[in-house]
Amino acid sequence: MGARILRRCLRIATIAVLLGACNPTSGSPAPTEQPPIDVPSAEPTPGATVSPGETIGASPAATTAETTTVRAYFVLGSFVDNAGLVPVLRDVPRTTAVGAAAMQALLDGPNDEELGARPAMYTNIPAGTRFLGLTIDRGVATVNLSTEFGAGGDSASDLGLLAQVVYTLTQFPTITSVSFQIEGVPVTVFDRNGVTFDGPVGRDDYTDELPAIFVDRPAWRGVLGSPARLVGLANVFEATFRVEILDAAGQTLASAPVTASCGSGCWGTFDVSVTYHVGAAGWGTLRVFEPSAKDGSATTTTEYPVWLTP
């Protein structure tokens, strides 16, 4: 726990320097009749795959004028002690190289709305990092990135940027772990701070980069139907936490307890459905938190906007 808090403090200090001059506006979207054009209509299909043995170049080839939705993982909560990875959705031209498209979306970074959210969203990946290629073989994705990927930063941001890549690529069920290359050279020691690799790495290697309650579905500003399905991981006291769904006025539409498969020092999974009722489609808020054992107040809270549907 001490190492995790130290990494959070280092991250907060770094982001405070970078963003100290900014005056971000509220990230709560105004209610509208229809989702803005930048909000995807649905989550990407959980079964979408990249083909084993496929070699994907740096420029994904679009197959039609249609689009596909992929996920990229950034960090939400730069000024809170519960910062961690969060998925966002990106519409990209439909392509057979969905892994490459997801990587490019990750390297493009958060958009202006995400950067201006409260709490702010950010990326650990150094500016100028270029995607050079991706190969997939027997569940292992080998991603090739430019020299910038290994430049600058501290140990906290090193783990954060590696986690962002790993979570982005392992959204596809045919990818279970990731190996890194820089300019085509396999990485065994991440030179910035001596992070070593004994082999391919997966999601379980970076749980310290997650908030205590990590909602993997729905994504930030994703569509939340009713019943609302929530999928993710949690490491909370006695494996229990609460989920709330609020409308645009902040009124609670649904509140329910959730029990993960493990807790109190271990990461457990959860996959639950919560029913809510709203008269018309519009923006709302998804909130997950751990009630304090002392007085029931909300702790380790994560919340973000979602599109609610009748």
DAPEDA-V75834 format. One record per residue. N is the residue number from 1. RES is the residue in one small letter. NEAR is the number of other ideal C-beta (glycine too) atoms within 12 Angstrom. D_LAST is the distance of its C-alpha to the last C-alpha in Angstrom with 2 decimals. Layout:
n=N res=RES near=NEAR d_last=D_LAST
n=N res=RES near=NEAR d_last=D_LAST
This chain:
n=1 res=m near=12 d_last=41.44
n=2 res=g near=9 d_last=44.09
n=3 res=a near=14 d_last=43.90
n=4 res=r near=25 d_last=40.15
n=5 res=i near=16 d_last=40.43
n=6 res=l near=18 d_last=43.23
n=7 res=r near=31 d_last=41.22
n=8 res=r near=33 d_last=38.37
n=9 res=c near=22 d_last=40.99
n=10 res=l near=26 d_last=42.56
n=11 res=r near=42 d_last=39.25
n=12 res=i near=29 d_last=38.39
n=13 res=a near=19 d_last=41.89
n=14 res=t near=28 d_last=41.70
n=15 res=i near=32 d_last=38.43
n=16 res=a near=18 d_last=39.67
n=17 res=v near=14 d_last=42.65
n=18 res=l near=22 d_last=40.65
n=19 res=l near=24 d_last=38.02
n=20 res=g near=15 d_last=40.08
n=21 res=a near=8 d_last=40.66
n=22 res=c near=19 d_last=37.01
n=23 res=n near=11 d_last=34.91
n=24 res=p near=24 d_last=31.33
n=25 res=t near=15 d_last=28.59
n=26 res=s near=15 d_last=25.53
n=27 res=g near=28 d_last=23.09
n=28 res=s near=25 d_last=20.02
n=29 res=p near=28 d_last=18.37
n=30 res=a near=15 d_last=17.83
n=31 res=p near=23 d_last=14.41
n=32 res=t near=17 d_last=14.10
n=33 res=e near=12 d_last=12.26
n=34 res=q near=15 d_last=12.61
n=35 res=p near=26 d_last=13.78
n=36 res=p near=19 d_last=17.56
n=37 res=i near=10 d_last=19.71
n=38 res=d near=19 d_last=20.75
n=39 res=v near=31 d_last=17.43
n=40 res=p near=29 d_last=17.40
n=41 res=s near=21 d_last=14.63
n=42 res=a near=24 d_last=15.06
n=43 res=e near=34 d_last=17.47
n=44 res=p near=36 d_last=20.88
n=45 res=t near=17 d_last=21.64
n=46 res=p near=17 d_last=23.17
n=47 res=g near=12 d_last=25.99
n=48 res=a near=25 d_last=27.12
n=49 res=t near=22 d_last=30.81
n=50 res=v near=37 d_last=33.84
n=51 res=s near=23 d_last=36.91
n=52 res=p near=19 d_last=39.69
n=53 res=g near=15 d_last=42.80
n=54 res=e near=26 d_last=40.99
n=55 res=t near=21 d_last=42.58
n=56 res=i near=33 d_last=40.36
n=57 res=g near=21 d_last=42.04
n=58 res=a near=23 d_last=41.07
n=59 res=s near=18 d_last=39.56
n=60 res=p near=28 d_last=36.78
n=61 res=a near=17 d_last=37.26
n=62 res=a near=18 d_last=34.27
n=63 res=t near=16 d_last=34.24
n=64 res=t near=11 d_last=32.12
n=65 res=a near=9 d_last=30.38
n=66 res=e near=12 d_last=26.99
n=67 res=t near=24 d_last=25.45
n=68 res=t near=34 d_last=24.69
n=69 res=t near=33 d_last=22.75
n=70 res=v near=38 d_last=24.94
n=71 res=r near=42 d_last=24.87
n=72 res=a near=40 d_last=27.44
n=73 res=y near=44 d_last=28.17
n=74 res=f near=44 d_last=29.24
n=75 res=v near=49 d_last=30.03
n=76 res=l near=42 d_last=27.81
n=77 res=g near=36 d_last=29.54
n=78 res=s near=40 d_last=32.97
n=79 res=f near=27 d_last=33.96
n=80 res=v near=27 d_last=32.72
n=81 res=d near=23 d_last=34.29
n=82 res=n near=34 d_last=31.21
n=83 res=a near=40 d_last=31.17
n=84 res=g near=46 d_last=30.32
n=85 res=l near=47 d_last=28.83
n=86 res=v near=48 d_last=25.27
n=87 res=p near=40 d_last=23.81
n=88 res=v near=45 d_last=22.68
n=89 res=l near=38 d_last=21.64
n=90 res=r near=38 d_last=23.90
n=91 res=d near=27 d_last=23.80
n=92 res=v near=31 d_last=27.37
n=93 res=p near=24 d_last=29.24
n=94 res=r near=21 d_last=29.05
n=95 res=t near=31 d_last=32.05
n=96 res=t near=23 d_last=33.88
n=97 res=a near=32 d_last=34.67
n=98 res=v near=42 d_last=31.30
n=99 res=g near=45 d_last=33.16
n=100 res=a near=38 d_last=35.08
n=101 res=a near=41 d_last=32.01
n=102 res=a near=43 d_last=30.37
n=103 res=m near=50 d_last=33.69
n=104 res=q near=33 d_last=34.02
n=105 res=a near=40 d_last=30.55
n=106 res=l near=41 d_last=31.71
n=107 res=l near=33 d_last=35.00
n=108 res=d near=24 d_last=33.40
n=109 res=g near=27 d_last=32.02
n=110 res=p near=33 d_last=29.16
n=111 res=n near=25 d_last=28.22
n=112 res=d near=15 d_last=28.90
n=113 res=e near=25 d_last=25.46
n=114 res=e near=35 d_last=25.78
n=115 res=l near=27 d_last=29.37
n=116 res=g near=22 d_last=28.47
n=117 res=a near=35 d_last=25.75
n=118 res=r near=26 d_last=26.54
n=119 res=p near=33 d_last=27.71
n=120 res=a near=35 d_last=29.10
n=121 res=m near=41 d_last=28.73
n=122 res=y near=39 d_last=31.90
n=123 res=t near=39 d_last=33.78
n=124 res=n near=42 d_last=37.10
n=125 res=i near=39 d_last=38.14
n=126 res=p near=25 d_last=41.11
n=127 res=a near=19 d_last=40.84
n=128 res=g near=16 d_last=42.50
n=129 res=t near=32 d_last=41.78
n=130 res=r near=23 d_last=41.76
n=131 res=f near=35 d_last=40.40
n=132 res=l near=29 d_last=43.37
n=133 res=g near=29 d_last=42.22
n=134 res=l near=39 d_last=40.63
n=135 res=t near=30 d_last=42.00
n=136 res=i near=34 d_last=40.50
n=137 res=d near=21 d_last=42.86
n=138 res=r near=17 d_last=42.17
n=139 res=g near=24 d_last=39.07
n=140 res=v near=27 d_last=40.70
n=141 res=a near=43 d_last=39.58
n=142 res=t near=36 d_last=42.38
n=143 res=v near=46 d_last=41.20
n=144 res=n near=31 d_last=43.81
n=145 res=l near=38 d_last=43.40
n=146 res=s near=25 d_last=45.75
n=147 res=t near=21 d_last=48.19
n=148 res=e near=21 d_last=45.93
n=149 res=f near=38 d_last=43.70
n=150 res=g near=29 d_last=46.60
n=151 res=a near=22 d_last=47.75
n=152 res=g near=21 d_last=47.50
n=153 res=g near=29 d_last=45.21
n=154 res=d near=24 d_last=45.82
n=155 res=s near=23 d_last=45.23
n=156 res=a near=31 d_last=41.81
n=157 res=s near=37 d_last=40.52
n=158 res=d near=36 d_last=42.25
n=159 res=l near=36 d_last=40.21
n=160 res=g near=42 d_last=37.03
n=161 res=l near=44 d_last=37.60
n=162 res=l near=42 d_last=38.60
n=163 res=a near=40 d_last=35.45
n=164 res=q near=47 d_last=33.29
n=165 res=v near=50 d_last=35.04
n=166 res=v near=38 d_last=34.96
n=167 res=y near=43 d_last=31.25
n=168 res=t near=46 d_last=30.45
n=169 res=l near=46 d_last=32.68
n=170 res=t near=37 d_last=31.83
n=171 res=q near=44 d_last=28.18
n=172 res=f near=37 d_last=29.73
n=173 res=p near=20 d_last=30.80
n=174 res=t near=24 d_last=34.17
n=175 res=i near=39 d_last=35.04
n=176 res=t near=26 d_last=35.91
n=177 res=s near=30 d_last=38.28
n=178 res=v near=39 d_last=39.62
n=179 res=s near=33 d_last=43.11
n=180 res=f near=40 d_last=43.97
n=181 res=q near=27 d_last=46.48
n=182 res=i near=29 d_last=47.62
n=183 res=e near=19 d_last=49.28
n=184 res=g near=17 d_last=49.69
n=185 res=v near=19 d_last=51.43
n=186 res=p near=19 d_last=49.92
n=187 res=v near=31 d_last=49.01
n=188 res=t near=18 d_last=50.50
n=189 res=v near=17 d_last=50.84
n=190 res=f near=28 d_last=48.44
n=191 res=d near=20 d_last=51.24
n=192 res=r near=27 d_last=49.43
n=193 res=n near=22 d_last=49.70
n=194 res=g near=15 d_last=51.09
n=195 res=v near=27 d_last=47.90
n=196 res=t near=17 d_last=49.16
n=197 res=f near=24 d_last=47.64
n=198 res=d near=11 d_last=49.12
n=199 res=g near=16 d_last=47.02
n=200 res=p near=30 d_last=43.49
n=201 res=v near=34 d_last=40.84
n=202 res=g near=24 d_last=37.36
n=203 res=r near=32 d_last=34.37
n=204 res=d near=20 d_last=36.24
n=205 res=d near=26 d_last=38.88
n=206 res=y near=34 d_last=36.60
n=207 res=t near=29 d_last=34.56
n=208 res=d near=31 d_last=36.31
n=209 res=e near=40 d_last=34.33
n=210 res=l near=40 d_last=31.00
n=211 res=p near=38 d_last=29.48
n=212 res=a near=39 d_last=30.00
n=213 res=i near=43 d_last=26.37
n=214 res=f near=40 d_last=25.51
n=215 res=v near=43 d_last=21.92
n=216 res=d near=36 d_last=22.44
n=217 res=r near=33 d_last=18.88
n=218 res=p near=39 d_last=16.58
n=219 res=a near=40 d_last=18.78
n=220 res=w near=42 d_last=19.16
n=221 res=r near=38 d_last=16.65
n=222 res=g near=37 d_last=15.01
n=223 res=v near=31 d_last=11.51
n=224 res=l near=43 d_last=10.02
n=225 res=g near=26 d_last=7.65
n=226 res=s near=24 d_last=7.15
n=227 res=p near=18 d_last=9.88
n=228 res=a near=38 d_last=11.16
n=229 res=r near=28 d_last=14.63
n=230 res=l near=39 d_last=17.36
n=231 res=v near=27 d_last=20.79
n=232 res=g near=38 d_last=23.90
n=233 res=l near=38 d_last=27.17
n=234 res=a near=43 d_last=28.40
n=235 res=n near=33 d_last=31.88
n=236 res=v near=40 d_last=31.63
n=237 res=f near=24 d_last=33.73
n=238 res=e near=20 d_last=33.61
n=239 res=a near=25 d_last=30.73
n=240 res=t near=27 d_last=28.13
n=241 res=f near=41 d_last=25.55
n=242 res=r near=34 d_last=22.26
n=243 res=v near=44 d_last=18.80
n=244 res=e near=31 d_last=16.61
n=245 res=i near=41 d_last=13.20
n=246 res=l near=29 d_last=13.44
n=247 res=d near=29 d_last=11.64
n=248 res=a near=25 d_last=13.70
n=249 res=a near=17 d_last=16.04
n=250 res=g near=16 d_last=16.84
n=251 res=q near=18 d_last=15.55
n=252 res=t near=21 d_last=15.00
n=253 res=l near=32 d_last=11.70
n=254 res=a near=31 d_last=13.39
n=255 res=s near=23 d_last=17.01
n=256 res=a near=24 d_last=18.86
n=257 res=p near=22 d_last=22.31
n=258 res=v near=36 d_last=22.97
n=259 res=t near=22 d_last=26.36
n=260 res=a near=33 d_last=27.61
n=261 res=s near=19 d_last=30.35
n=262 res=c near=20 d_last=32.97
n=263 res=g near=25 d_last=33.55
n=264 res=s near=19 d_last=36.29
n=265 res=g near=15 d_last=37.91
n=266 res=c near=18 d_last=36.28
n=267 res=w near=28 d_last=33.12
n=268 res=g near=27 d_last=30.77
n=269 res=t near=27 d_last=27.76
n=270 res=f near=34 d_last=24.35
n=271 res=d near=21 d_last=21.51
n=272 res=v near=27 d_last=18.91
n=273 res=s near=20 d_last=15.37
n=274 res=v near=32 d_last=13.52
n=275 res=t near=18 d_last=10.63
n=276 res=y near=31 d_last=8.51
n=277 res=h near=19 d_last=6.25
n=278 res=v near=28 d_last=5.15
n=279 res=g near=17 d_last=5.84
n=280 res=a near=17 d_last=5.64
n=281 res=a near=24 d_last=5.88
n=282 res=g near=29 d_last=9.05
n=283 res=w near=34 d_last=11.60
n=284 res=g near=41 d_last=12.06
n=285 res=t near=40 d_last=14.79
n=286 res=l near=41 d_last=15.57
n=287 res=r near=32 d_last=18.81
n=288 res=v near=46 d_last=21.26
n=289 res=f near=30 d_last=24.61
n=290 res=e near=33 d_last=27.65
n=291 res=p near=25 d_last=28.66
n=292 res=s near=16 d_last=32.29
n=293 res=a near=13 d_last=34.73
n=294 res=k near=9 d_last=36.64
n=295 res=d near=8 d_last=34.24
n=296 res=g near=11 d_last=30.67
n=297 res=s near=13 d_last=29.85
n=298 res=a near=23 d_last=27.62
n=299 res=t near=24 d_last=29.70
n=300 res=t near=31 d_last=29.19
n=301 res=t near=32 d_last=25.83
n=302 res=t near=41 d_last=23.77
n=303 res=e near=33 d_last=20.70
n=304 res=y near=40 d_last=19.09
n=305 res=p near=40 d_last=16.24
n=306 res=v near=45 d_last=13.12
n=307 res=w near=41 d_last=10.30
n=308 res=l near=37 d_last=6.94
n=309 res=t near=27 d_last=3.83
n=310 res=p near=16 d_last=0.00
